[in-house]
Amino acid sequence: MYISNTKELSIPEVAKILEVDNTYAYRLIREERLQPVKTSPYRITFAEVKHFIDERLPADFKSIYQPAQMEMFTSQEMSR
């Protein structure tokens, strides 16, 4: 299954993409470095996560997380 820019991700999904723990993902929200579209529970769009990644890459780099190429994690992968 592929993920679109409008897909709303949970905190564990965001943390998995960013390769950080859930606590750090929540910290990014508190520091307003990630903007949730929903609260309780927090939901963040894939476009927001991609923007966060792209803002931290040097200008000559391209994010590998392109919507047409990004495969969504299966529930088994998320539980690891």
Secondary structure, 3 states (H helix, E strand, C coil): CECCCCCEECHHHHHHHHCCCHHHHHHHHHCCCCCCCECCCCEEEHHHHHHHHHHHCCCCCCCCCCCCCCECCCHHHHCC
